[in-house]
Amino acid sequence: MVERDRSAQAYWSANLRIITGCLIVWVIVSLGFGVVLAPWLNNFHIAGYPLGFFFAHQGAIYTFIILIFFYAWRMNRLDREFDVDEI
């Protein structure tokens, strides 16, 4: 029983590290690039649009979609590692 509790705690700890990393990326892209660094990023252009504008509108969305797929992939790997996968 104690071994199972340790395993569950290690699993949850690893899950929290993944979530924390995803949230850090989310904050950097949405708040950092889209708001705080937007004036500086606007000196650069992608397809004729200022880079700060791009991150605030399109770049953040692309990053969020990538984060969703990364989280699903990483959690599937973690589930297999702790032998709690569904398949």
N, CA, C and O of each residue as an XYZ file, in Angstrom:
348
protein
N       0.820     -1.191      0.000
C       0.000      0.000      0.000
C       0.868      1.259      0.000
O       0.559      2.237     -0.682
N       1.952      1.223      0.770
C       2.844      2.376      0.843
C       3.523      2.607     -0.504
O       3.689      3.750     -0.932
N       3.912      1.530     -1.166
C       4.542      1.647     -2.485
C       3.584      2.270     -3.489
O       3.985      3.092     -4.314
N       2.321      1.878     -3.417
C       1.316      2.438     -4.327
C       1.119      3.929     -4.066
O       0.957      4.702     -5.010
N       1.130      4.344     -2.791
C       0.998      5.761     -2.449
C       2.176      6.559     -2.981
O       1.998      7.667     -3.486
N       3.375      6.006     -2.874
C       4.566      6.683     -3.393
C       4.498      6.805     -4.905
O       4.865      7.835     -5.470
N       4.029      5.755     -5.554
C       3.899      5.776     -6.999
C       2.871      6.815     -7.437
O       3.092      7.549     -8.401
N       1.753      6.874     -6.729
C       0.722      7.858     -7.051
C       1.237      9.269     -6.819
O       0.940     10.177     -7.594
N       2.001      9.453     -5.763
C       2.565     10.773     -5.480
C       3.604     11.164     -6.532
O       3.656     12.320     -6.952
N       4.418     10.221     -6.954
C       5.406     10.500     -8.001
C       4.720     10.815     -9.324
O       5.157     11.700    -10.060
N       3.648     10.093     -9.623
C       2.877     10.348    -10.846
C       2.284     11.755    -10.817
O       2.388     12.500    -11.792
N       1.664     12.111     -9.694
C       1.045     13.426     -9.575
C       2.104     14.533     -9.631
O       1.876     15.580    -10.237
N       3.241     14.306     -9.011
C       4.323     15.284     -9.049
C       4.826     15.507    -10.479
O       5.071     16.643    -10.886
N       4.977     14.422    -11.231
C       5.400     14.537    -12.628
C       4.339     15.252    -13.454
O       4.665     16.060    -14.323
N       3.068     14.955    -13.185
C       1.972     15.620    -13.885
C       2.001     17.128    -13.603
O       1.829     17.928    -14.523
N       2.213     17.519    -12.359
C       2.276     18.936    -12.013
C       3.454     19.640    -12.682
O       3.346     20.809    -13.052
N       4.570     18.943    -12.839
C       5.714     19.543    -13.538
C       5.378     19.805    -15.001
O       5.746     20.844    -15.549
N       4.687     18.873    -15.629
C       4.277     19.058    -17.032
C       3.308     20.232    -17.145
O       3.459     21.085    -18.020
N       2.323     20.274    -16.266
C       1.342     21.366    -16.285
C       2.031     22.706    -16.037
O       1.732     23.689    -16.715
N       2.943     22.755    -15.081
C       3.661     23.993    -14.782
C       4.457     24.464    -15.987
O       4.446     25.652    -16.311
N       5.141     23.556    -16.649
C       5.897     23.925    -17.845
C       5.001     24.468    -18.942
O       5.339     25.458    -19.590
N       3.861     23.829    -19.154
C       2.902     24.307    -20.176
C       2.362     25.684    -19.803
O       2.219     26.547    -20.670
N       2.061     25.897    -18.530
C       1.554     27.198    -18.105
C       2.601     28.293    -18.247
O       2.268     29.427    -18.591
N       3.848     27.969    -17.990
C       4.924     28.952    -18.160
C       5.035     29.363    -19.621
O       5.152     30.549    -19.929
N       5.000     28.392    -20.512
C       5.042     28.709    -21.949
C       3.831     29.551    -22.328
O       3.959     30.524    -23.071
N       2.655     29.181    -21.821
C       1.430     29.914    -22.117
C       1.535     31.376    -21.681
O       1.162     32.274    -22.435
N       2.040     31.618    -20.472
C       2.179     32.990    -19.965
C       3.202     33.769    -20.784
O       2.965     34.929    -21.123
N       4.327     33.153    -21.103
C       5.358     33.844    -21.875
C       4.824     34.254    -23.240
O       5.040     35.383    -23.680
N       4.134     33.349    -23.904
C       3.649     33.649    -25.255
C       2.497     34.649    -25.226
O       2.515     35.638    -25.960
N       1.499     34.398    -24.385
C       0.318     35.265    -24.421
C       0.569     36.616    -23.771
O       0.268     37.646    -24.374
N       1.105     36.642    -22.571
C       1.327     37.896    -21.874
C       2.652     38.535    -22.279
O       2.726     39.738    -22.527
N       3.695     37.713    -22.342
C       5.015     38.253    -22.665
C       5.116     38.765    -24.087
O       5.371     39.949    -24.308
N       4.917     37.877    -25.057
C       5.064     38.261    -26.465
C       3.888     39.083    -26.963
O       4.067     39.998    -27.766
N       2.690     38.765    -26.496
C       1.499     39.434    -27.002
C       1.237     40.800    -26.409
O       0.588     41.631    -27.044
N       1.736     41.061    -25.183
C       1.439     42.332    -24.514
C       2.711     43.077    -24.128
O       2.945     44.189    -24.603
N       3.525     42.480    -23.280
C       4.681     43.175    -22.706
C       5.744     43.475    -23.762
O       6.235     44.602    -23.837
N       6.101     42.497    -24.566
C       7.163     42.684    -25.562
C       6.629     43.096    -26.932
O       7.401     43.207    -27.884
N       5.325     43.322    -27.045
C       4.722     43.657    -28.343
C       5.334     44.896    -28.986
O       5.612     44.866    -30.185
N       5.558     45.988    -28.247
C       6.153     47.159    -28.912
C       7.533     46.867    -29.515
O       7.847     47.339    -30.607
N       8.339     46.104    -28.812
C       9.662     45.766    -29.341
C       9.547     44.791    -30.512
O      10.249     44.931    -31.513
N       8.660     43.801    -30.381
C       8.482     42.818    -31.445
C       7.883     43.435    -32.709
O       8.050     42.893    -33.801
N       7.196     44.549    -32.568
C       6.591     45.200    -33.732
C       7.635     45.766    -34.686
O       7.286     46.194    -35.787
N       8.897     45.780    -34.295
C       9.977     46.195    -35.195
C      10.247     45.139    -36.268
O      10.892     45.424    -37.278
N       9.757     43.936    -36.048
C       9.938     42.829    -36.986
C       8.589     42.502    -37.612
O       7.542     42.745    -37.013
N       8.621     41.948    -38.822
C       7.380     41.676    -39.532
C       7.347     40.240    -40.062
O       8.368     39.672    -40.449
N       6.141     39.679    -40.065
C       5.874     38.378    -40.681
C       4.736     38.603    -41.670
O       3.643     39.018    -41.284
N       4.992     38.334    -42.922
C       3.996     38.495    -43.987
C       3.373     39.893    -43.973
O       2.183     40.054    -44.245
N       4.176     40.883    -43.660
C       3.703     42.259    -43.670
C       3.063     42.734    -42.379
O       2.725     43.911    -42.259
N       2.886     41.840    -41.405
C       2.273     42.218    -40.140
C       3.343     42.325    -39.052
O       4.298     41.547    -39.049
N       3.194     43.276    -38.135
C       4.149     43.378    -37.023
C       4.145     42.092    -36.189
O       3.093     41.494    -35.963
N       5.312     41.680    -35.742
C       5.444     40.419    -35.009
C       4.660     40.434    -33.702
O       4.091     39.410    -33.324
N       4.613     41.567    -32.998
C       3.820     41.663    -31.767
C       2.347     41.422    -32.031
O       1.678     40.733    -31.262
N       1.845     41.982    -33.107
C       0.446     41.766    -33.526
C       0.222     40.299    -33.853
O      -0.797     39.722    -33.474
N       1.182     39.688    -34.562
C       1.075     38.283    -34.928
C       0.971     37.407    -33.683
O       0.106     36.535    -33.609
N       1.857     37.636    -32.694
C       1.821     36.817    -31.479
C       0.532     37.039    -30.698
O      -0.019     36.093    -30.135
N       0.043     38.281    -30.656
C      -1.170     38.564    -29.892
C      -2.385     37.899    -30.513
O      -3.331     37.563    -29.800
N      -2.383     37.699    -31.839
C      -3.578     37.179    -32.483
C      -3.431     35.753    -33.008
O      -4.292     34.914    -32.742
N      -2.388     35.469    -33.728
C      -2.235     34.148    -34.334
C      -1.210     33.281    -33.611
O      -1.459     32.100    -33.369
N      -0.079     33.846    -33.271
C       0.999     33.071    -32.664
C       0.594     32.406    -31.368
O       0.970     31.265    -31.104
N      -0.183     33.127    -30.547
C      -0.634     32.559    -29.281
C      -1.559     31.365    -29.524
O      -1.470     30.356    -28.824
N      -2.437     31.478    -30.506
C      -3.351     30.375    -30.810
C      -2.578     29.152    -31.290
O      -2.847     28.032    -30.854
N      -1.619     29.366    -32.189
C      -0.799     28.243    -32.664
C      -0.047     27.595    -31.505
O       0.041     26.370    -31.419
N       0.489     28.417    -30.625
C       1.228     27.886    -29.475
C       0.302     27.087    -28.566
O       0.700     26.032    -28.072
N      -0.919     27.559    -28.330
C      -1.856     26.840    -27.479
C      -2.208     25.481    -28.079
O      -2.302     24.490    -27.354
N      -2.401     25.426    -29.380
C      -2.700     24.153    -30.044
C      -1.520     23.197    -29.898
O      -1.708     22.011    -29.625
N      -0.312     23.709    -30.078
C       0.892     22.886    -29.899
C       0.978     22.389    -28.462
O       1.331     21.233    -28.231
N       0.658     23.250    -27.486
C       0.685     22.844    -26.081
C      -0.320     21.732    -25.793
O      -0.034     20.832    -25.003
N      -1.482     21.782    -26.417
C      -2.482     20.732    -26.221
C      -1.943     19.394    -26.699
O      -2.050     18.392    -25.992
N      -1.363     19.371    -27.901
C      -0.815     18.124    -28.426
C       0.394     17.659    -27.616
O       0.565     16.461    -27.391
N       1.231     18.597    -27.178
C       2.384     18.235    -26.350
C       1.928     17.610    -25.034
O       2.464     16.587    -24.608
N       0.933     18.231    -24.390
C       0.448     17.713    -23.116
C      -0.131     16.304    -23.279
O       0.141     15.423    -22.463
N      -0.918     16.093    -24.316
C      -1.498     14.768    -24.556
C      -0.404     13.737    -24.803
O      -0.449     12.637    -24.251
N       0.586     14.089    -25.636
C       1.687     13.172    -25.926
C       2.484     12.859    -24.664
O       2.803     11.702    -24.390
N       2.805     13.909    -23.893
C       3.634     13.721    -22.693
C       2.884     12.933    -21.621
O       3.491     12.112    -20.934
N       1.580     13.164    -21.462
C       0.807     12.427    -20.468
C       0.638     10.970    -20.873
O       0.643     10.095    -20.007
N       0.490     10.683    -22.159
C       0.442      9.288    -22.602
C       1.739      8.579    -22.257
O       1.730      7.432    -21.811
N       2.850      9.263    -22.465
C       4.158      8.688    -22.121
C       4.276      8.465    -20.613
O       4.776      7.434    -20.164
N       3.811      9.444    -19.841
C       3.860      9.322    -18.380
C       2.950      8.192    -17.902
O       3.314      7.450    -16.990
N       1.783      8.056    -18.503
C       0.873      6.959    -18.142
C       1.526      5.601    -18.388
O       1.410      4.696    -17.561
N       2.209      5.459    -19.519
C       2.904      4.191    -19.796
C       4.038      3.963    -18.800
O       4.273      2.834    -18.370
N       4.729      5.021    -18.440
C       5.840      4.903    -17.493
C       5.358      4.406    -16.130
O       6.039      3.604    -15.490
N       4.189      4.873    -15.682
C       3.654      4.480    -14.384
C       2.637      3.337    -14.501
O       1.984      2.979    -13.521
N       2.509      2.777    -15.688
C       1.637      1.639    -15.944
C       0.179      1.921    -15.572
O      -0.488      1.098    -14.946
N      -0.293      3.093    -15.968
C      -1.699      3.452    -15.768
C      -2.360      3.800    -17.100
O      -3.415      4.434    -17.133
N      -1.730      3.380    -18.194
C      -2.292      3.681    -19.501
C      -3.523      2.826    -19.750
O      -3.713      1.783    -19.126
N      -4.345      3.284    -20.665
C      -5.614      2.623    -20.934
C      -5.491      1.450    -21.881
O      -6.368      0.587    -21.912
N      -4.429      1.400    -22.646
C      -4.280      0.341    -23.656
C      -3.346     -0.727    -23.138
O      -3.085     -1.709    -23.833
